[in-house]
């Protein structure tokens, strides 16, 4: 068989006519088109099923989300049991709601926020501790927060310039914890968080201000909170760095500030009193502050006697040059600022010429000092016994 035999018709009928071949090609094209149409319809149906599944589920979830937003879960009724909840100063409705939800007072913070936004008195909710109930409706929880009778904690304000023992007395009256217990804790300062430069002494580091005391808090917890407030305030003004700029250590700043606070009347006088201290120390003069003598005696009065001035104590600035060995009170922010930034001036003396109205006058010379002392004596004569 030669090569041409490979293309010969084995049946001897010859090649198919062109018409037959054309019809066959048309049938093949129609079959391919039908298969493509079926595949397209299947793909479209699958895509539709997928979209329905996705958007159907999304629709359900979206509806659930909207329903939760419009109708957040909430308990019914007044609740039961007891739980103490602290509302922090400046807390928003959302923060309060979250706090209540965490303590299982309300079912959801969203429900409380919804109630909070409708309550015109909501902004009058005071910081502090509240006696709440478990599983309360948001409306019932709001009513308790607006009721002063539900306040569970003790609010106390520690004035600037109080000594540690006086702070203990104020705290004892509010909490029922004895002064001796506070004193005992102060003698175990390890866990109070005192800065290293305090050298284990709480005097000067019990920051003044208003406190909302935990009704279940211990003496240690309370003093730790006050020291924590000092640390926070000291950090906010960068006390260590500022003291370094003034060529002082932080402990000296607090000691100086305690003197300024104890001697000061009006806030505007504090930087001037600070300058007097700087000037007298620079000149090697004794401070001669009655407040340091009375601190050594643990007394509070307006004047001191000659006998008092002979009191043997490192805090007696009539006997010893320079600052006392530590703070004599717990100073506030204005006094601390004055200690770091005294006013410019040459004053070496100051006298409260009218203690009732907190009038203090300053002098540079001895003659000026005698003149303002005369004013004080006149006030003293007009106010016997003070």
C-alpha distance (Angstrom), angle and dihedral (degrees) to the residues before:
residue distance angle dihedral
X1 . . .
X2 3.74 . .
X3 3.78 125.8 .
X4 3.77 92.1 -91.4
X5 3.80 90.6 62.0
X6 3.81 89.7 69.1
X7 3.83 88.9 71.7
X8 3.80 97.9 40.4
X9 3.81 122.3 113.5
X10 3.82 107.1 -103.3
X11 3.80 91.2 -154.8
X12 3.71 94.3 45.4
X13 3.89 92.9 -123.5
X14 3.81 96.3 118.3
X15 3.89 127.1 -131.4
X16 3.85 119.7 -36.2
X17 3.72 115.7 -95.0
X18 3.86 117.3 -99.2
X19 3.85 92.5 -115.4
X20 3.80 92.7 58.0
X21 3.78 91.5 48.6
X22 3.84 91.4 51.3
X23 3.81 94.1 52.6
X24 3.77 89.4 50.1
X25 3.81 91.7 53.2
X26 3.81 91.1 49.3
X27 3.81 91.5 53.1
X28 3.77 90.1 50.6
X29 3.82 92.1 50.7
X30 3.81 91.5 48.9
X31 3.83 90.8 51.6
X32 3.84 91.5 50.1
X33 3.82 90.7 49.3
X34 3.82 91.1 50.1
X35 3.81 90.6 50.6
X36 3.81 91.0 49.6
X37 3.82 91.4 48.7
X38 3.81 91.0 49.9
X39 3.82 90.9 48.1
X40 3.81 90.7 48.3
X41 3.79 92.7 50.0
X42 3.81 90.7 48.5
X43 3.80 91.5 49.6
X44 3.80 90.9 47.8
X45 3.80 91.3 48.9
X46 3.80 90.9 48.5
X47 3.81 91.8 48.9
X48 3.80 90.8 48.8
X49 3.80 90.7 49.3
X50 3.80 90.0 49.2
X51 3.81 92.8 49.1
X52 3.77 91.8 47.3
X53 3.77 89.8 50.6
X54 3.80 93.7 47.8
X55 3.78 99.1 40.8
X56 3.75 92.3 37.2
X57 3.81 90.9 55.9
X58 3.80 90.7 41.2
X59 3.75 89.7 50.8
X60 3.77 91.0 52.4
X61 3.80 91.4 47.1
X62 3.79 91.6 44.3
X63 3.76 91.2 50.7
X64 3.79 90.5 48.6
X65 3.82 90.5 49.9
X66 3.80 92.4 49.7
X67 3.78 91.8 45.4
X68 3.80 90.2 50.8
X69 3.80 89.7 50.0
X70 3.80 94.7 48.0
X71 3.79 95.6 36.9
X72 3.83 108.2 23.9
X73 3.80 116.0 -171.5
X74 3.79 113.1 -88.3
X75 3.78 136.8 173.2
X76 3.78 121.1 -120.3
X77 3.77 127.4 -128.6
X78 3.79 136.2 10.4
X79 3.82 97.8 -53.3
X80 3.79 127.2 -135.6
X81 3.79 141.3 -112.9
X82 3.79 125.3 33.4
X83 3.77 135.7 -84.5
X84 3.80 130.6 167.7
X85 3.80 114.6 -133.0
X86 3.78 127.9 -172.2
X87 3.80 118.9 -143.6
X88 3.78 108.8 -159.0
X89 3.78 124.1 -137.1
X90 3.81 111.8 -87.2
X91 3.82 93.9 11.6
X92 3.81 114.1 163.8
X93 3.80 124.2 -139.1
X94 3.78 89.5 -98.5
X95 3.81 92.7 51.7
X96 3.80 91.5 47.5
X97 3.80 90.3 48.3
X98 3.80 92.0 50.9
X99 3.80 90.9 48.4
X100 3.81 91.7 50.7
X101 3.79 92.0 47.5
X102 3.82 91.4 49.8
X103 3.81 89.3 54.0
X104 3.83 90.2 47.3
X105 3.79 92.1 -117.0
X106 3.81 94.9 124.3
X107 3.79 128.1 25.2
X108 3.81 96.0 -128.8
X109 3.77 136.0 8.6
X110 3.83 88.3 -136.9
X111 3.78 91.6 61.9
X112 3.80 90.9 50.1
X113 3.82 92.9 47.2
X114 3.80 89.1 52.2
X115 3.81 89.4 53.6
X116 3.82 91.5 42.5
X117 3.81 92.3 54.2
X118 3.80 91.4 52.3
X119 3.83 94.3 48.6
X120 3.82 111.9 90.5
X121 3.83 91.4 -161.4
X122 3.81 95.2 50.7
X123 3.80 93.7 105.7
X124 3.81 89.7 60.2
X125 3.82 92.8 67.5
X126 3.80 105.2 123.3
X127 3.80 125.6 -140.3
X128 3.78 116.3 -108.1
X129 3.77 142.5 76.8
X130 3.80 122.2 -41.2
X131 3.78 132.5 -167.1
X132 3.80 103.6 -130.6
X133 3.81 135.8 169.6
X134 3.79 130.7 -122.9
X135 3.81 122.1 -102.6
X136 3.79 97.8 9.7
X137 3.76 126.1 164.3
X138 3.79 112.0 -106.6
X139 3.81 89.9 -113.9
X140 3.82 91.2 54.0
X141 3.80 91.3 47.3
X142 3.80 90.8 50.9
X143 3.80 90.8 50.3
X144 3.81 91.0 54.1
X145 3.79 93.0 48.6
X146 3.81 89.1 53.8
X147 3.81 92.6 48.3
X148 3.85 112.3 90.2
X149 3.80 89.0 -154.6
X150 3.79 90.6 68.1
X151 3.80 92.1 62.8
X152 3.79 104.6 117.6
X153 3.79 102.5 178.8
X154 3.78 133.5 69.5
X155 3.76 120.4 -110.9
X156 3.78 115.5 -149.2
X157 3.79 131.9 174.3
X158 3.80 117.1 -151.2
X159 3.82 108.5 -155.5
X160 3.78 119.2 -137.7
X161 3.78 115.1 -96.9
X162 3.83 98.5 29.5
X163 3.78 117.1 141.1
X164 3.79 119.5 -120.9
X165 3.81 92.9 -105.6
X166 3.81 89.8 51.9
X167 3.80 89.6 50.5
X168 3.81 88.7 52.7
X169 3.80 90.3 51.9
X170 3.81 92.2 52.1
X171 3.79 91.5 47.8
X172 3.80 92.3 47.3
X173 3.81 91.5 55.1
X174 3.79 91.4 52.0
X175 3.79 100.0 41.2
X176 3.78 107.2 28.0
X177 3.80 89.1 -125.6
X178 3.79 108.7 133.2
X179 3.80 123.7 -110.6
X180 3.80 87.9 -123.6
X181 3.79 90.4 59.6
X182 3.79 91.7 52.6
X183 3.80 89.5 47.5
X184 3.80 90.5 50.0
X185 3.81 90.9 52.4
X186 3.81 90.4 48.5
X187 3.80 88.2 56.4
X188 3.82 88.7 55.9
X189 3.81 98.2 52.3
X190 3.81 97.2 156.2
X191 3.81 95.3 101.3
X192 3.82 98.4 37.9
X193 3.78 96.0 86.1
X194 3.81 95.7 -120.5
X195 3.81 115.3 172.7
X196 3.80 114.1 -106.0
X197 3.81 92.0 -112.1
X198 3.83 90.8 60.8
X199 3.81 86.8 72.2
X200 3.79 92.6 -145.0
X201 3.83 95.6 -55.5
X202 3.82 121.6 123.9
X203 3.80 94.6 -162.0
X204 3.79 107.2 110.1
X205 3.81 93.9 14.7
X206 3.82 102.3 75.1
X207 3.77 95.5 98.2
X208 3.82 114.7 -137.5
X209 3.79 121.9 -127.1
X210 3.78 141.6 83.5
X211 3.78 119.5 -41.1
X212 3.79 132.1 -171.5
X213 3.77 102.3 -147.7
X214 3.77 121.8 -147.5
X215 3.83 106.5 -118.2
X216 3.80 87.6 -139.2
X217 3.80 95.4 42.7
X218 3.79 122.6 123.4
X219 3.80 127.5 -135.4
X220 3.79 88.9 -102.7
X221 3.81 93.0 51.6
X222 3.81 91.9 49.8
X223 3.81 95.5 48.9
X224 3.79 90.0 43.8
X225 3.81 89.3 55.1
X226 3.81 91.2 51.5
X227 3.79 92.8 48.5
X228 3.80 88.1 46.7
X229 3.80 89.2 55.3
X230 3.81 89.4 52.1
X231 3.80 91.3 50.5
X232 3.80 90.8 49.6
X233 3.81 93.3 50.1
X234 3.81 92.1 43.8
X235 3.78 88.8 52.2
X236 3.80 93.1 48.8
X237 3.83 91.6 57.2
X238 3.83 92.9 36.2
X239 3.79 90.4 -124.3
X240 3.80 95.5 -175.7
X241 3.80 94.0 53.6
X242 3.81 93.8 42.1
X243 3.80 90.9 49.6
X244 3.79 89.2 52.1
X245 3.81 90.1 52.6
X246 3.81 88.8 53.5
X247 3.84 89.8 48.9
X248 3.79 90.7 -115.0
X249 3.77 135.3 112.2
X250 3.84 119.3 -119.1
X251 3.81 93.0 -109.6
X252 3.81 90.6 56.3
X253 3.81 90.2 49.3
X254 3.81 91.5 54.3
X255 3.81 92.1 45.9
X256 3.80 90.6 49.8
X257 3.82 91.1 45.3
X258 3.82 90.6 51.8
X259 3.80 89.8 55.9
X260 3.80 91.5 47.7
X261 3.81 90.1 49.4
X262 3.81 93.6 47.4
X263 3.80 93.8 48.5
X264 3.80 98.4 37.5
X265 3.76 129.2 98.5
X266 3.78 112.3 175.3
X267 3.82 119.7 26.8
X268 3.82 89.8 -120.3
X269 3.83 89.4 62.1
X270 3.81 95.6 55.9
X271 3.84 98.3 82.9
X272 3.84 89.3 48.5
X273 3.81 92.4 51.0
X274 3.78 88.1 48.8
X275 3.81 89.6 53.7
X276 3.82 91.0 51.7
X277 3.81 89.5 54.5
X278 3.80 91.8 48.9
X279 3.82 91.9 47.6
X280 3.81 95.3 48.3
X281 3.81 93.4 46.2
X282 3.83 90.8 48.1
X283 3.82 89.9 52.8
X284 3.81 93.1 46.2
X285 3.81 91.5 -115.3
X286 3.80 122.2 149.2
X287 3.79 112.0 -109.4
X288 3.83 92.7 -135.6
X289 3.80 94.9 -163.0
X290 3.78 117.3 170.0
X291 3.79 89.6 -152.6
X292 3.81 91.8 66.0
X293 3.80 91.8 51.4
X294 3.80 91.9 48.6
X295 3.80 89.3 48.7
X296 3.79 89.2 55.6
X297 3.82 88.6 50.0
X298 3.83 92.3 43.4
X299 3.80 90.2 -129.0
X300 3.79 137.5 126.8
X301 3.79 119.7 -144.6
X302 3.79 139.6 123.4
X303 3.79 100.8 -114.2
X304 3.78 137.7 30.8
X305 3.82 130.5 -145.2
X306 3.76 129.9 -127.7
X307 3.78 87.5 -106.0
X308 3.81 90.1 55.0
X309 3.79 90.4 53.8
X310 3.81 89.7 60.7
X311 3.82 93.1 57.2
X312 3.79 109.8 135.6
X313 3.78 104.1 -127.6
X314 3.81 135.9 119.5
X315 3.82 84.3 -125.9
X316 3.82 92.0 62.8
X317 3.81 101.7 102.2
X318 3.80 90.2 -174.3
X319 3.80 88.2 68.2
X320 3.80 101.7 32.2
X321 3.81 131.5 53.7
X322 3.79 120.3 -128.6
X323 3.78 132.0 12.2
X324 3.81 122.5 -23.0
X325 3.84 116.3 -102.2
X326 3.81 93.4 -98.5
X327 3.80 145.8 -5.8
X328 3.81 119.4 -53.3
X329 3.82 95.4 -160.1
X330 3.79 142.6 7.0
X331 3.81 106.6 -91.1
X332 3.79 127.8 -151.4
X333 3.81 129.0 -134.1
X334 3.83 96.1 -86.1
X335 3.79 92.3 55.1
X336 3.81 92.2 46.6
X337 3.80 90.1 50.3
X338 3.81 90.3 48.5
X339 3.80 90.2 51.3
X340 3.79 90.2 54.4
X341 3.82 96.2 40.7
X342 3.82 112.6 29.0
X343 3.79 119.9 -172.5
X344 3.78 119.4 -99.8
X345 3.81 112.5 -101.5
X346 3.79 148.1 108.8
X347 3.82 97.7 -119.8
X348 3.77 118.5 141.2
X349 3.81 98.8 173.1
X350 3.78 140.8 41.3
X351 3.79 132.4 178.3
X352 3.80 131.3 -173.5
X353 3.79 96.6 -124.7
X354 3.83 92.5 -180.0
X355 3.82 110.1 24.0
X356 3.81 92.4 176.8
X357 3.79 92.1 63.0
X358 3.82 93.9 30.1
X359 3.80 93.8 -116.4
X360 3.81 112.8 164.2
X361 3.79 124.6 -178.4
X362 3.80 128.3 -162.1
X363 3.81 133.1 -144.9
X364 3.77 138.2 -174.6
X365 3.81 102.4 -167.2
X366 3.78 131.6 49.6
X367 3.80 89.8 -116.4
X368 3.82 90.4 56.0
X369 3.78 89.9 47.3
X370 3.80 92.3 53.7
X371 3.81 89.8 50.9
X372 3.81 94.8 54.4
X373 3.80 91.1 41.3
X374 3.80 87.3 57.5
X375 3.83 88.5 55.7
X376 3.79 90.1 52.8
X377 3.80 92.3 50.0
X378 3.80 89.4 52.1
X379 3.81 90.2 52.0
X380 3.82 89.7 47.5
X381 3.78 91.1 52.5
X382 3.81 90.8 50.8
X383 3.82 90.6 49.3
X384 3.81 106.5 43.7
X385 3.74 116.7 -169.4
X386 3.79 94.4 26.7
